[in-house]
Every structure is written in structure tokens, then in C-alpha cells.
């Protein structure tokens, strides 16, 4: 089992391309999926993991656990991508807009165990602060 961990700052170029960290690329293979993620990030999902995720979503719709609209939103946002020789993926405009990513600016690329996430620095700071608070517990 591959685990993606760690946090990296990267630059999104003027064409929307992003060089993924080498430690992540080796486990993603040549092809993966970019998809709108929770909390307004872009998830980078290995192909086999995406196929499992899609099967799980379909089953959860069938059982009524989630809506068909949710499934459609995930499927519509998904983009298969190939990692180029420089280790870059192209983040389409619709996903950049969804996640608040700006070309020619810094983004945060972080591991979340089974997927990689791409964040605007401002949103990552908010979710990281909330997660750190949860981790440390409250002093109430």
C-alpha cells in the first residue's frame, strides 16, 4: 500500500501546469485523475484508486447513502491526466477556479494518505489550522 504524506510548495505556471513532487510521482504512475475534492481542493488520485472510488460512489448512490447529484458532480469534475516528462500535470481551468488556484502563483501540494491534494495557500492554512486544533484537542 502506498501512502502519500508530507507538504510541498510549488508554482502553478502560466498554462496551469504543476510539477508534482518526485516522491508523489513515483507512486502515481504515468496516468492519474484530477477531481474536485472536499473543502475546495483538487485531489490527484491514482487510476486504480479512482476506479475504486467510482465503484464506491455508485454503490452509495444505489443504497441511498449519497445523492445522484453528488455522484454527477464528482464525475463531471474528474479529468484523466498524464504526467509529462518534467513531472507536470495540467490543472484545467474549471478545477483551478473550484479550488481558488491562480496561475503563476504558489500552491500547496500535500499528501492525504491515499490521494494527493492541491490547495490554495489560504485554504490550506484554514484546513490545517482546523485539523491541528482537532489533533491537539480543546482545553475547555
HELIX and SHEET records of a PDB file:
HELIX    1   1 UNK A   22  UNK A   28  1                                   7    
HELIX    2   2 UNK A   47  UNK A   62  1                                  16    
HELIX    3   3 UNK A   68  UNK A   77  1                                  10    
HELIX    4   4 UNK A   93  UNK A   99  1                                   7    
HELIX    5   5 UNK A  121  UNK A  136  1                                  16    
SHEET    1   A 6 UNK A   7  UNK A  12  0                                        
SHEET    2   A 6 UNK A 105  UNK A 112 -1                                        
SHEET    3   A 6 UNK A 115  UNK A 120 -1                                        
SHEET    4   A 6 UNK A  41  UNK A  46 -1                                        
SHEET    5   A 6 UNK A  31  UNK A  37 -1                                        
SHEET    6   A 6 UNK A  79  UNK A  82 -1                                        
SHEET    1   B 2 UNK A  17  UNK A  19  0                                        
SHEET    2   B 2 UNK A  88  UNK A  90 -1                                        
END                                                                             
